[in-house]
């Protein structure tokens, strides 16, 4: 198992000790649980966003709505290499 050192303000450390004691676990275990919960939550939210985007795909029925055409090469700005 990996080891991580954390540097936190004294007030945060005090709150961590109290919270860990209330959960009947070590500070290390408590922080590990917090991180695990947060990462799981982030992954769950990401999967919800992907699902929503997939459901919305193709939902616009306006025939005038279409992706813009690619700009032709001649429309690109002139490059100036003397500025470097």
C-alpha atoms as a printed R data frame, in Angstrom:
   type eleno elety resid chain resno       x      y       z
1  ATOM     1    CA   UNK     A     1   0.000  0.000   0.000
2  ATOM     2    CA   UNK     A     2   1.296  3.462  -0.904
3  ATOM     3    CA   UNK     A     3   2.199  6.021   1.745
4  ATOM     4    CA   UNK     A     4   1.431  9.712   1.394
5  ATOM     5    CA   UNK     A     5   2.537 12.575   3.606
6  ATOM     6    CA   UNK     A     6   0.146 15.469   4.071
7  ATOM     7    CA   UNK     A     7   0.929 18.938   5.312
8  ATOM     8    CA   UNK     A     8  -2.137 20.684   6.709
9  ATOM     9    CA   UNK     A     9  -2.733 23.658   8.946
10 ATOM    10    CA   UNK     A    10  -2.937 22.930  12.650
11 ATOM    11    CA   UNK     A    11  -6.635 23.814  12.746
12 ATOM    12    CA   UNK     A    12  -7.336 21.310   9.955
13 ATOM    13    CA   UNK     A    13  -5.290 18.643  11.725
14 ATOM    14    CA   UNK     A    14  -7.278 19.221  14.911
15 ATOM    15    CA   UNK     A    15 -10.520 18.781  13.001
16 ATOM    16    CA   UNK     A    16  -9.162 15.627  11.339
17 ATOM    17    CA   UNK     A    17  -8.252 14.085  14.697
18 ATOM    18    CA   UNK     A    18 -11.722 14.835  16.071
19 ATOM    19    CA   UNK     A    19 -13.522 13.507  12.989
20 ATOM    20    CA   UNK     A    20 -11.413 10.335  12.908
21 ATOM    21    CA   UNK     A    21 -12.048  9.724  16.603
22 ATOM    22    CA   UNK     A    22 -15.804 10.095  16.042
23 ATOM    23    CA   UNK     A    23 -15.583  7.452  13.298
24 ATOM    24    CA   UNK     A    24 -13.486  5.186  15.558
25 ATOM    25    CA   UNK     A    25 -10.602  5.003  13.102
26 ATOM    26    CA   UNK     A    26  -7.139  6.427  12.606
27 ATOM    27    CA   UNK     A    27  -6.553  9.748  10.875
28 ATOM    28    CA   UNK     A    28  -4.860  7.863   8.039
29 ATOM    29    CA   UNK     A    29  -7.874  5.596   7.557
30 ATOM    30    CA   UNK     A    30 -10.266  8.558   7.803
31 ATOM    31    CA   UNK     A    31  -8.407 10.576   5.154
32 ATOM    32    CA   UNK     A    32  -8.190  7.483   2.962
33 ATOM    33    CA   UNK     A    33 -11.971  7.027   3.209
34 ATOM    34    CA   UNK     A    34 -12.564 10.695   2.357
35 ATOM    35    CA   UNK     A    35 -10.360 10.452  -0.720
36 ATOM    36    CA   UNK     A    36 -11.951  7.181  -1.816
37 ATOM    37    CA   UNK     A    37 -15.456  8.617  -1.449
38 ATOM    38    CA   UNK     A    38 -14.527 11.763  -3.386
39 ATOM    39    CA   UNK     A    39 -12.893  9.847  -6.243
40 ATOM    40    CA   UNK     A    40 -15.857  7.464  -6.464
41 ATOM    41    CA   UNK     A    41 -18.216 10.445  -6.499
42 ATOM    42    CA   UNK     A    42 -16.226 12.101  -9.297
43 ATOM    43    CA   UNK     A    43 -16.290  8.923 -11.388
44 ATOM    44    CA   UNK     A    44 -20.034  8.548 -10.827
45 ATOM    45    CA   UNK     A    45 -20.667 12.170 -11.838
46 ATOM    46    CA   UNK     A    46 -18.526 11.733 -14.946
47 ATOM    47    CA   UNK     A    47 -20.521  8.675 -16.008
48 ATOM    48    CA   UNK     A    48 -23.757 10.633 -15.474
49 ATOM    49    CA   UNK     A    49 -22.452 13.461 -17.670
50 ATOM    50    CA   UNK     A    50 -21.472 11.028 -20.417
51 ATOM    51    CA   UNK     A    51 -24.890  9.362 -20.242
52 ATOM    52    CA   UNK     A    52 -26.657 12.739 -20.464
53 ATOM    53    CA   UNK     A    53 -24.580 13.778 -23.472
54 ATOM    54    CA   UNK     A    54 -25.352 10.496 -25.206
55 ATOM    55    CA   UNK     A    55 -29.071 10.982 -24.556
56 ATOM    56    CA   UNK     A    56 -28.950 14.516 -25.943
57 ATOM    57    CA   UNK     A    57 -27.083 13.521 -29.092
58 ATOM    58    CA   UNK     A    58 -29.303 14.080 -32.107
59 ATOM    59    CA   UNK     A    59 -32.055 15.787 -30.098
60 ATOM    60    CA   UNK     A    60 -32.056 18.991 -32.190
61 ATOM    61    CA   UNK     A    61 -34.637 18.664 -34.943
62 ATOM    62    CA   UNK     A    62 -34.068 22.070 -36.589
63 ATOM    63    CA   UNK     A    63 -32.907 21.326 -40.178
64 ATOM    64    CA   UNK     A    64 -31.134 24.700 -40.410
65 ATOM    65    CA   UNK     A    65 -28.870 23.755 -37.536
66 ATOM    66    CA   UNK     A    66 -25.702 22.208 -38.918
67 ATOM    67    CA   UNK     A    67 -22.014 22.251 -38.084
68 ATOM    68    CA   UNK     A    68 -20.102 25.115 -39.685
69 ATOM    69    CA   UNK     A    69 -18.053 24.379 -42.759
70 ATOM    70    CA   UNK     A    70 -14.293 24.170 -42.393
71 ATOM    71    CA   UNK     A    71 -12.488 27.394 -43.144
72 ATOM    72    CA   UNK     A    72 -10.487 27.231 -46.348
73 ATOM    73    CA   UNK     A    73  -6.722 27.415 -46.042
74 ATOM    74    CA   UNK     A    74  -6.636 30.871 -47.660
75 ATOM    75    CA   UNK     A    75  -8.725 32.254 -44.796
76 ATOM    76    CA   UNK     A    76  -6.037 31.470 -42.230
77 ATOM    77    CA   UNK     A    77  -4.087 34.351 -40.777
78 ATOM    78    CA   UNK     A    78  -0.661 35.096 -42.161
79 ATOM    79    CA   UNK     A    79   2.042 33.619 -39.999
80 ATOM    80    CA   UNK     A    80   4.872 35.846 -38.894
81 ATOM    81    CA   UNK     A    81   7.998 34.023 -37.838
82 ATOM    82    CA   UNK     A    82  10.009 37.177 -37.260
83 ATOM    83    CA   UNK     A    83   8.270 37.749 -33.909
84 ATOM    84    CA   UNK     A    84  10.054 34.897 -32.190
